[in-house]
């Protein structure tokens, strides 16, 4: 019985961590007005965006300055 409970708990914890995403689909704006200034940011999804405005328009919620490695 303990093994079953442990297995179920482990599966629930793993599924929660996989479902969390750094891209919020509700924030995606296809026609967001952004400057063409190139100040690259690395999104939490591993994609380099030209600037933070472009990352926001793609729905990315977290990023760091600079290109992704």
PDB file of N, CA, C and O in Angstrom:
ATOM      1  N   UNK A   1       0.818  -1.195   0.000  1.00  0.00           N
ATOM      2  CA  UNK A   1       0.000   0.000   0.000  1.00  0.00           C
ATOM      3  C   UNK A   1       0.864   1.263   0.000  1.00  0.00           C
ATOM      4  O   UNK A   1       0.547   2.229  -0.694  1.00  0.00           O
ATOM      5  N   UNK A   2       1.943   1.261   0.768  1.00  0.00           N
ATOM      6  CA  UNK A   2       2.827   2.424   0.823  1.00  0.00           C
ATOM      7  C   UNK A   2       3.472   2.685  -0.533  1.00  0.00           C
ATOM      8  O   UNK A   2       3.675   3.834  -0.926  1.00  0.00           O
ATOM      9  N   UNK A   3       3.790   1.611  -1.238  1.00  0.00           N
ATOM     10  CA  UNK A   3       4.418   1.757  -2.550  1.00  0.00           C
ATOM     11  C   UNK A   3       3.447   2.410  -3.534  1.00  0.00           C
ATOM     12  O   UNK A   3       3.844   3.258  -4.333  1.00  0.00           O
ATOM     13  N   UNK A   4       2.193   2.019  -3.472  1.00  0.00           N
ATOM     14  CA  UNK A   4       1.193   2.598  -4.372  1.00  0.00           C
ATOM     15  C   UNK A   4       1.025   4.088  -4.094  1.00  0.00           C
ATOM     16  O   UNK A   4       0.990   4.894  -5.024  1.00  0.00           O
ATOM     17  N   UNK A   5       0.922   4.451  -2.832  1.00  0.00           N
ATOM     18  CA  UNK A   5       0.770   5.865  -2.469  1.00  0.00           C
ATOM     19  C   UNK A   5       2.003   6.656  -2.881  1.00  0.00           C
ATOM     20  O   UNK A   5       1.881   7.767  -3.396  1.00  0.00           O
ATOM     21  N   UNK A   6       3.175   6.101  -2.663  1.00  0.00           N
ATOM     22  CA  UNK A   6       4.417   6.772  -3.049  1.00  0.00           C
ATOM     23  C   UNK A   6       4.488   6.958  -4.565  1.00  0.00           C
ATOM     24  O   UNK A   6       4.903   8.013  -5.046  1.00  0.00           O
ATOM     25  N   UNK A   7       4.088   5.949  -5.302  1.00  0.00           N
ATOM     26  CA  UNK A   7       4.101   6.021  -6.761  1.00  0.00           C
ATOM     27  C   UNK A   7       3.133   7.089  -7.269  1.00  0.00           C
ATOM     28  O   UNK A   7       3.483   7.884  -8.141  1.00  0.00           O
ATOM     29  N   UNK A   8       1.934   7.106  -6.731  1.00  0.00           N
ATOM     30  CA  UNK A   8       0.943   8.098  -7.151  1.00  0.00           C
ATOM     31  C   UNK A   8       1.409   9.507  -6.817  1.00  0.00           C
ATOM     32  O   UNK A   8       1.276  10.418  -7.634  1.00  0.00           O
ATOM     33  N   UNK A   9       1.954   9.687  -5.625  1.00  0.00           N
ATOM     34  CA  UNK A   9       2.458  11.002  -5.222  1.00  0.00           C
ATOM     35  C   UNK A   9       3.579  11.459  -6.140  1.00  0.00           C
ATOM     36  O   UNK A   9       3.607  12.619  -6.551  1.00  0.00           O
ATOM     37  N   UNK A  10       4.497  10.572  -6.465  1.00  0.00           N
ATOM     38  CA  UNK A  10       5.609  10.903  -7.354  1.00  0.00           C
ATOM     39  C   UNK A  10       5.102  11.297  -8.737  1.00  0.00           C
ATOM     40  O   UNK A  10       5.576  12.277  -9.312  1.00  0.00           O
ATOM     41  N   UNK A  11       4.161  10.560  -9.267  1.00  0.00           N
ATOM     42  CA  UNK A  11       3.605  10.878 -10.584  1.00  0.00           C
ATOM     43  C   UNK A  11       2.896  12.231 -10.585  1.00  0.00           C
ATOM     44  O   UNK A  11       3.011  12.992 -11.545  1.00  0.00           O
ATOM     45  N   UNK A  12       2.177  12.527  -9.528  1.00  0.00           N
ATOM     46  CA  UNK A  12       1.502  13.823  -9.442  1.00  0.00           C
ATOM     47  C   UNK A  12       2.501  14.967  -9.394  1.00  0.00           C
ATOM     48  O   UNK A  12       2.306  15.988 -10.053  1.00  0.00           O
ATOM     49  N   UNK A  13       3.559  14.810  -8.626  1.00  0.00           N
ATOM     50  CA  UNK A  13       4.576  15.855  -8.538  1.00  0.00           C
ATOM     51  C   UNK A  13       5.278  16.063  -9.872  1.00  0.00           C
ATOM     52  O   UNK A  13       5.539  17.201 -10.262  1.00  0.00           O
ATOM     53  N   UNK A  14       5.583  14.989 -10.567  1.00  0.00           N
ATOM     54  CA  UNK A  14       6.246  15.101 -11.866  1.00  0.00           C
ATOM     55  C   UNK A  14       5.335  15.744 -12.904  1.00  0.00           C
ATOM     56  O   UNK A  14       5.796  16.540 -13.722  1.00  0.00           O
ATOM     57  N   UNK A  15       4.072  15.414 -12.879  1.00  0.00           N
ATOM     58  CA  UNK A  15       3.156  15.997 -13.860  1.00  0.00           C
ATOM     59  C   UNK A  15       2.952  17.482 -13.609  1.00  0.00           C
ATOM     60  O   UNK A  15       2.752  18.244 -14.555  1.00  0.00           O
ATOM     61  N   UNK A  16       2.997  17.902 -12.365  1.00  0.00           N
ATOM     62  CA  UNK A  16       2.856  19.334 -12.059  1.00  0.00           C
ATOM     63  C   UNK A  16       4.044  20.122 -12.590  1.00  0.00           C
ATOM     64  O   UNK A  16       3.865  21.202 -13.153  1.00  0.00           O
ATOM     65  N   UNK A  17       5.235  19.606 -12.421  1.00  0.00           N
ATOM     66  CA  UNK A  17       6.410  20.348 -12.863  1.00  0.00           C
ATOM     67  C   UNK A  17       6.493  20.417 -14.385  1.00  0.00           C
ATOM     68  O   UNK A  17       7.021  21.389 -14.925  1.00  0.00           O
ATOM     69  N   UNK A  18       5.991  19.419 -15.076  1.00  0.00           N
ATOM     70  CA  UNK A  18       6.035  19.430 -16.531  1.00  0.00           C
ATOM     71  C   UNK A  18       4.989  20.378 -17.116  1.00  0.00           C
ATOM     72  O   UNK A  18       5.206  20.957 -18.180  1.00  0.00           O
ATOM     73  N   UNK A  19       3.864  20.537 -16.432  1.00  0.00           N
ATOM     74  CA  UNK A  19       2.801  21.349 -16.992  1.00  0.00           C
ATOM     75  C   UNK A  19       3.085  22.845 -16.855  1.00  0.00           C
ATOM     76  O   UNK A  19       2.516  23.646 -17.596  1.00  0.00           O
ATOM     77  N   UNK A  20       3.943  23.228 -15.930  1.00  0.00           N
ATOM     78  CA  UNK A  20       4.249  24.644 -15.788  1.00  0.00           C
ATOM     79  C   UNK A  20       5.140  25.069 -16.952  1.00  0.00           C
ATOM     80  O   UNK A  20       6.153  24.437 -17.247  1.00  0.00           O
ATOM     81  N   UNK A  21       4.741  26.134 -17.589  1.00  0.00           N
ATOM     82  CA  UNK A  21       5.460  26.598 -18.766  1.00  0.00           C
ATOM     83  C   UNK A  21       5.807  28.060 -18.600  1.00  0.00           C
ATOM     84  O   UNK A  21       5.095  28.805 -17.927  1.00  0.00           O
ATOM     85  N   UNK A  22       6.882  28.460 -19.203  1.00  0.00           N
ATOM     86  CA  UNK A  22       7.274  29.863 -19.112  1.00  0.00           C
ATOM     87  C   UNK A  22       6.626  30.684 -20.211  1.00  0.00           C
ATOM     88  O   UNK A  22       6.840  31.894 -20.278  1.00  0.00           O
ATOM     89  N   UNK A  23       5.846  30.062 -21.067  1.00  0.00           N
ATOM     90  CA  UNK A  23       5.132  30.785 -22.115  1.00  0.00           C
ATOM     91  C   UNK A  23       3.649  30.765 -21.767  1.00  0.00           C
ATOM     92  O   UNK A  23       3.041  29.701 -21.654  1.00  0.00           O
ATOM     93  N   UNK A  24       3.079  31.944 -21.600  1.00  0.00           N
ATOM     94  CA  UNK A  24       1.661  32.080 -21.285  1.00  0.00           C
ATOM     95  C   UNK A  24       0.923  32.397 -22.583  1.00  0.00           C
ATOM     96  O   UNK A  24       1.017  33.505 -23.111  1.00  0.00           O
ATOM     97  N   UNK A  25       0.193  31.416 -23.081  1.00  0.00           N
ATOM     98  CA  UNK A  25      -0.501  31.566 -24.366  1.00  0.00           C
ATOM     99  C   UNK A  25      -1.484  32.738 -24.359  1.00  0.00           C
ATOM    100  O   UNK A  25      -1.756  33.320 -25.409  1.00  0.00           O
ATOM    101  N   UNK A  26      -2.015  33.087 -23.193  1.00  0.00           N
ATOM    102  CA  UNK A  26      -2.974  34.196 -23.133  1.00  0.00           C
ATOM    103  C   UNK A  26      -2.300  35.553 -23.333  1.00  0.00           C
ATOM    104  O   UNK A  26      -2.982  36.549 -23.577  1.00  0.00           O
ATOM    105  N   UNK A  27      -0.969  35.605 -23.234  1.00  0.00           N
ATOM    106  CA  UNK A  27      -0.232  36.857 -23.406  1.00  0.00           C
ATOM    107  C   UNK A  27       0.320  37.051 -24.819  1.00  0.00           C
ATOM    108  O   UNK A  27       0.893  38.099 -25.117  1.00  0.00           O
ATOM    109  N   UNK A  28       0.154  36.059 -25.690  1.00  0.00           N
ATOM    110  CA  UNK A  28       0.691  36.142 -27.050  1.00  0.00           C
ATOM    111  C   UNK A  28      -0.039  37.235 -27.828  1.00  0.00           C
ATOM    112  O   UNK A  28      -1.269  37.260 -27.891  1.00  0.00           O
ATOM    113  N   UNK A  29       0.750  38.141 -28.423  1.00  0.00           N
ATOM    114  CA  UNK A  29       0.208  39.221 -29.261  1.00  0.00           C
ATOM    115  C   UNK A  29       0.937  39.175 -30.600  1.00  0.00           C
ATOM    116  O   UNK A  29       2.088  39.603 -30.698  1.00  0.00           O
ATOM    117  N   UNK A  30       0.275  38.663 -31.620  1.00  0.00           N
ATOM    118  CA  UNK A  30       0.889  38.526 -32.937  1.00  0.00           C
ATOM    119  C   UNK A  30       1.298  39.870 -33.525  1.00  0.00           C
ATOM    120  O   UNK A  30       2.329  39.958 -34.193  1.00  0.00           O
ATOM    121  N   UNK A  31       0.517  40.913 -33.292  1.00  0.00           N
ATOM    122  CA  UNK A  31       0.768  42.219 -33.907  1.00  0.00           C
ATOM    123  C   UNK A  31       1.239  43.255 -32.897  1.00  0.00           C
ATOM    124  O   UNK A  31       0.915  44.434 -33.031  1.00  0.00           O
ATOM    125  N   UNK A  32       1.993  42.841 -31.895  1.00  0.00           N
ATOM    126  CA  UNK A  32       2.492  43.768 -30.880  1.00  0.00           C
ATOM    127  C   UNK A  32       3.456  44.753 -31.536  1.00  0.00           C
ATOM    128  O   UNK A  32       4.343  44.355 -32.292  1.00  0.00           O
ATOM    129  N   UNK A  33       3.276  46.034 -31.244  1.00  0.00           N
ATOM    130  CA  UNK A  33       4.135  47.080 -31.811  1.00  0.00           C
ATOM    131  C   UNK A  33       5.425  47.159 -30.997  1.00  0.00           C
ATOM    132  O   UNK A  33       5.416  47.611 -29.852  1.00  0.00           O
ATOM    133  N   UNK A  34       6.529  46.718 -31.592  1.00  0.00           N
ATOM    134  CA  UNK A  34       7.835  46.728 -30.926  1.00  0.00           C
ATOM    135  C   UNK A  34       8.840  47.487 -31.791  1.00  0.00           C
ATOM    136  O   UNK A  34       8.718  47.528 -33.015  1.00  0.00           O
ATOM    137  N   UNK A  35       9.821  48.079 -31.144  1.00  0.00           N
ATOM    138  CA  UNK A  35      10.887  48.741 -31.896  1.00  0.00           C
ATOM    139  C   UNK A  35      11.784  47.685 -32.529  1.00  0.00           C
ATOM    140  O   UNK A  35      11.735  46.514 -32.153  1.00  0.00           O
ATOM    141  N   UNK A  36      12.591  48.099 -33.478  1.00  0.00           N
ATOM    142  CA  UNK A  36      13.523  47.173 -34.116  1.00  0.00           C
ATOM    143  C   UNK A  36      14.890  47.213 -33.453  1.00  0.00           C
ATOM    144  O   UNK A  36      15.856  46.658 -33.977  1.00  0.00           O
ATOM    145  N   UNK A  37      14.972  47.869 -32.302  1.00  0.00           N
ATOM    146  CA  UNK A  37      16.227  47.939 -31.553  1.00  0.00           C
ATOM    147  C   UNK A  37      16.674  46.525 -31.176  1.00  0.00           C
ATOM    148  O   UNK A  37      15.903  45.752 -30.607  1.00  0.00           O
ATOM    149  N   UNK A  38      17.922  46.200 -31.499  1.00  0.00           N
ATOM    150  CA  UNK A  38      18.430  44.862 -31.210  1.00  0.00           C
ATOM    151  C   UNK A  38      19.126  44.863 -29.855  1.00  0.00           C
ATOM    152  O   UNK A  38      20.271  45.297 -29.724  1.00  0.00           O
ATOM    153  N   UNK A  39      18.417  44.375 -28.867  1.00  0.00           N
ATOM    154  CA  UNK A  39      18.947  44.177 -27.515  1.00  0.00           C
ATOM    155  C   UNK A  39      18.505  42.780 -27.108  1.00  0.00           C
ATOM    156  O   UNK A  39      17.507  42.630 -26.404  1.00  0.00           O
ATOM    157  N   UNK A  40      19.237  41.748 -27.545  1.00  0.00           N
ATOM    158  CA  UNK A  40      18.766  40.376 -27.396  1.00  0.00           C
ATOM    159  C   UNK A  40      18.506  39.972 -25.946  1.00  0.00           C
ATOM    160  O   UNK A  40      19.207  40.377 -25.019  1.00  0.00           O
ATOM    161  N   UNK A  41      17.470  39.159 -25.798  1.00  0.00           N
ATOM    162  CA  UNK A  41      17.153  38.548 -24.514  1.00  0.00           C
ATOM    163  C   UNK A  41      16.971  37.054 -24.740  1.00  0.00           C
ATOM    164  O   UNK A  41      16.523  36.618 -25.801  1.00  0.00           O
ATOM    165  N   UNK A  42      17.324  36.291 -23.734  1.00  0.00           N
ATOM    166  CA  UNK A  42      17.164  34.837 -23.789  1.00  0.00           C
ATOM    167  C   UNK A  42      15.912  34.471 -23.010  1.00  0.00           C
ATOM    168  O   UNK A  42      15.855  34.643 -21.792  1.00  0.00           O
ATOM    169  N   UNK A  43      14.923  33.972 -23.710  1.00  0.00           N
ATOM    170  CA  UNK A  43      13.677  33.567 -23.070  1.00  0.00           C
ATOM    171  C   UNK A  43      13.856  32.282 -22.281  1.00  0.00           C
ATOM    172  O   UNK A  43      14.748  31.483 -22.563  1.00  0.00           O
ATOM    173  N   UNK A  44      12.997  32.096 -21.290  1.00  0.00           N
ATOM    174  CA  UNK A  44      13.052  30.878 -20.481  1.00  0.00           C
ATOM    175  C   UNK A  44      12.745  29.636 -21.313  1.00  0.00           C
ATOM    176  O   UNK A  44      12.934  28.514 -20.844  1.00  0.00           O
ATOM    177  N   UNK A  45      12.276  29.829 -22.539  1.00  0.00           N
ATOM    178  CA  UNK A  45      12.023  28.715 -23.450  1.00  0.00           C
ATOM    179  C   UNK A  45      13.248  28.365 -24.292  1.00  0.00           C
ATOM    180  O   UNK A  45      13.187  27.485 -25.150  1.00  0.00           O
ATOM    181  N   UNK A  46      14.377  29.072 -24.039  1.00  0.00           N
ATOM    182  CA  UNK A  46      15.619  28.780 -24.748  1.00  0.00           C
ATOM    183  C   UNK A  46      15.741  29.457 -26.098  1.00  0.00           C
ATOM    184  O   UNK A  46      16.648  29.133 -26.866  1.00  0.00           O
ATOM    185  N   UNK A  47      14.855  30.385 -26.407  1.00  0.00           N
ATOM    186  CA  UNK A  47      14.865  31.098 -27.686  1.00  0.00           C
ATOM    187  C   UNK A  47      15.412  32.503 -27.471  1.00  0.00           C
ATOM    188  O   UNK A  47      15.059  33.169 -26.496  1.00  0.00           O
ATOM    189  N   UNK A  48      16.280  32.958 -28.387  1.00  0.00           N
ATOM    190  CA  UNK A  48      16.781  34.328 -28.332  1.00  0.00           C
ATOM    191  C   UNK A  48      15.817  35.233 -29.091  1.00  0.00           C
ATOM    192  O   UNK A  48      15.493  34.974 -30.250  1.00  0.00           O
ATOM    193  N   UNK A  49      15.361  36.296 -28.431  1.00  0.00           N
ATOM    194  CA  UNK A  49      14.464  37.284 -29.023  1.00  0.00           C
ATOM    195  C   UNK A  49      15.237  38.572 -29.233  1.00  0.00           C
ATOM    196  O   UNK A  49      16.169  38.858 -28.481  1.00  0.00           O
ATOM    197  N   UNK A  50      14.874  39.348 -30.228  1.00  0.00           N
ATOM    198  CA  UNK A  50      15.585  40.580 -30.562  1.00  0.00           C
ATOM    199  C   UNK A  50      15.563  41.618 -29.456  1.00  0.00           C
ATOM    200  O   UNK A  50      16.510  42.391 -29.312  1.00  0.00           O
ATOM    201  N   UNK A  51      14.499  41.645 -28.677  1.00  0.00           N
ATOM    202  CA  UNK A  51      14.403  42.533 -27.516  1.00  0.00           C
ATOM    203  C   UNK A  51      13.288  42.022 -26.605  1.00  0.00           C
ATOM    204  O   UNK A  51      12.571  41.083 -26.951  1.00  0.00           O
ATOM    205  N   UNK A  52      13.151  42.653 -25.437  1.00  0.00           N
ATOM    206  CA  UNK A  52      12.170  42.151 -24.478  1.00  0.00           C
ATOM    207  C   UNK A  52      10.731  42.328 -24.960  1.00  0.00           C
ATOM    208  O   UNK A  52       9.855  41.552 -24.577  1.00  0.00           O
ATOM    209  N   UNK A  53      10.479  43.322 -25.781  1.00  0.00           N
ATOM    210  CA  UNK A  53       9.138  43.522 -26.329  1.00  0.00           C
ATOM    211  C   UNK A  53       8.728  42.330 -27.201  1.00  0.00           C
ATOM    212  O   UNK A  53       7.591  41.864 -27.129  1.00  0.00           O
ATOM    213  N   UNK A  54       9.648  41.849 -28.011  1.00  0.00           N
ATOM    214  CA  UNK A  54       9.355  40.689 -28.859  1.00  0.00           C
ATOM    215  C   UNK A  54       9.122  39.439 -28.016  1.00  0.00           C
ATOM    216  O   UNK A  54       8.274  38.611 -28.348  1.00  0.00           O
ATOM    217  N   UNK A  55       9.875  39.304 -26.926  1.00  0.00           N
ATOM    218  CA  UNK A  55       9.674  38.172 -26.020  1.00  0.00           C
ATOM    219  C   UNK A  55       8.289  38.251 -25.381  1.00  0.00           C
ATOM    220  O   UNK A  55       7.576  37.250 -25.307  1.00  0.00           O
ATOM    221  N   UNK A  56       7.914  39.439 -24.923  1.00  0.00           N
ATOM    222  CA  UNK A  56       6.584  39.622 -24.336  1.00  0.00           C
ATOM    223  C   UNK A  56       5.496  39.301 -25.349  1.00  0.00           C
ATOM    224  O   UNK A  56       4.498  38.666 -25.009  1.00  0.00           O
ATOM    225  N   UNK A  57       5.681  39.734 -26.587  1.00  0.00           N
ATOM    226  CA  UNK A  57       4.702  39.469 -27.636  1.00  0.00           C
ATOM    227  C   UNK A  57       4.548  37.990 -27.942  1.00  0.00           C
ATOM    228  O   UNK A  57       3.502  37.551 -28.420  1.00  0.00           O
ATOM    229  N   UNK A  58       5.604  37.217 -27.661  1.00  0.00           N
ATOM    230  CA  UNK A  58       5.549  35.769 -27.866  1.00  0.00           C
ATOM    231  C   UNK A  58       4.973  35.051 -26.648  1.00  0.00           C
ATOM    232  O   UNK A  58       4.844  33.827 -26.647  1.00  0.00           O
ATOM    233  N   UNK A  59       4.627  35.819 -25.608  1.00  0.00           N
ATOM    234  CA  UNK A  59       4.039  35.217 -24.412  1.00  0.00           C
ATOM    235  C   UNK A  59       5.046  34.735 -23.394  1.00  0.00           C
ATOM    236  O   UNK A  59       4.677  34.099 -22.406  1.00  0.00           O
ATOM    237  N   UNK A  60       6.330  35.032 -23.623  1.00  0.00           N
ATOM    238  CA  UNK A  60       7.377  34.596 -22.698  1.00  0.00           C
ATOM    239  C   UNK A  60       7.261  35.422 -21.414  1.00  0.00           C
ATOM    240  O   UNK A  60       7.159  36.648 -21.462  1.00  0.00           O
ATOM    241  N   UNK A  61       7.277  34.742 -20.275  1.00  0.00           N
ATOM    242  CA  UNK A  61       7.091  35.427 -18.998  1.00  0.00           C
ATOM    243  C   UNK A  61       8.396  35.753 -18.291  1.00  0.00           C
ATOM    244  O   UNK A  61       8.428  36.652 -17.452  1.00  0.00           O
ATOM    245  N   UNK A  62       9.472  35.044 -18.609  1.00  0.00           N
ATOM    246  CA  UNK A  62      10.772  35.277 -17.980  1.00  0.00           C
ATOM    247  C   UNK A  62      11.870  35.277 -19.030  1.00  0.00           C
ATOM    248  O   UNK A  62      11.847  34.470 -19.959  1.00  0.00           O
ATOM    249  N   UNK A  63      12.824  36.177 -18.885  1.00  0.00           N
ATOM    250  CA  UNK A  63      13.968  36.214 -19.794  1.00  0.00           C
ATOM    251  C   UNK A  63      15.126  36.870 -19.085  1.00  0.00           C
ATOM    252  O   UNK A  63      14.963  37.516 -18.050  1.00  0.00           O
ATOM    253  N   UNK A  64      16.325  36.689 -19.676  1.00  0.00           N
ATOM    254  CA  UNK A  64      17.531  37.353 -19.185  1.00  0.00           C
ATOM    255  C   UNK A  64      18.148  38.116 -20.346  1.00  0.00           C
ATOM    256  O   UNK A  64      17.960  37.752 -21.507  1.00  0.00           O
ATOM    257  N   UNK A  65      18.878  39.169 -20.033  1.00  0.00           N
ATOM    258  CA  UNK A  65      19.520  39.953 -21.084  1.00  0.00           C
ATOM    259  C   UNK A  65      20.626  39.146 -21.737  1.00  0.00           C
ATOM    260  O   UNK A  65      21.338  38.395 -21.070  1.00  0.00           O
ATOM    261  N   UNK A  66      20.764  39.304 -23.046  1.00  0.00           N
ATOM    262  CA  UNK A  66      21.784  38.591 -23.806  1.00  0.00           C
ATOM    263  C   UNK A  66      21.205  37.411 -24.558  1.00  0.00           C
ATOM    264  O   UNK A  66      20.098  36.949 -24.279  1.00  0.00           O
ATOM    265  N   UNK A  67      21.983  36.935 -25.520  1.00  0.00           N
ATOM    266  CA  UNK A  67      21.572  35.795 -26.338  1.00  0.00           C
ATOM    267  C   UNK A  67      21.640  34.501 -25.547  1.00  0.00           C
ATOM    268  O   UNK A  67      22.390  34.385 -24.577  1.00  0.00           O
ATOM    269  N   UNK A  68      20.851  33.538 -25.974  1.00  0.00           N
ATOM    270  CA  UNK A  68      20.920  32.204 -25.379  1.00  0.00           C
ATOM    271  C   UNK A  68      22.190  31.517 -25.867  1.00  0.00           C
ATOM    272  O   UNK A  68      22.624  31.741 -26.996  1.00  0.00           O
ATOM    273  N   UNK A  69      22.768  30.706 -25.046  1.00  0.00           N
ATOM    274  CA  UNK A  69      23.982  29.963 -25.435  1.00  0.00           C
ATOM    275  C   UNK A  69      23.633  28.650 -26.073  1.00  0.00           C
ATOM    276  O   UNK A  69      24.525  27.895 -26.462  1.00  0.00           O
TER     277      UNK A  69
END
